[in-house]
Amino acid sequence: MAEMLALKPTPAVSRYEAAMAALGIRLPLSHDPTEPGTIIDADGNMVCVADMNRERPDVEAAAIAELVLLAVNVHAGFVPEVRHVG
């Protein structure tokens, strides 16, 4: 996944990040490159697994995980870094 940039926190973002921290989850989230579909926090701790029963191909599980972590990270004020090729 692309590197994440932190935006200036708003009160709602700060509360959201604080709620995650209270659960022991440090943002931003990322995809564990060794386990398709596994989402980890900034400390490398597992947060959740997309398709834990392995009913989908690894590519689909990884795509689901990427969409979930993107939604959480953006809600918390982290946006993907845009890289231009060329």
C-alpha positions, 0 to 999 in steps of 0.5 A: 500500500502507498505511504500514508500522510497525516492531515492536521487532526480535527476534533472528530479525527482526534476522538476517533484516533483516541477511541482506536488507541483505547482499544490498543490500536495505533494508526495508521493501519496497513496490510501485512505483506506476509498474510493476505487479507490481514490488517495490522496496526502501526506497531505490527499488531494484527487488527483483523483478517478479511476472509479468515476462512480462506474462501476467496483467492488471496488477491481478493482477500488482500483487496478487501483488506486494502479497502477496509484499512483505507476507509479507517485510515482516511477517517482517522486523517491519514491519506495515501501519498500520491506518487507521480511516475515520470 
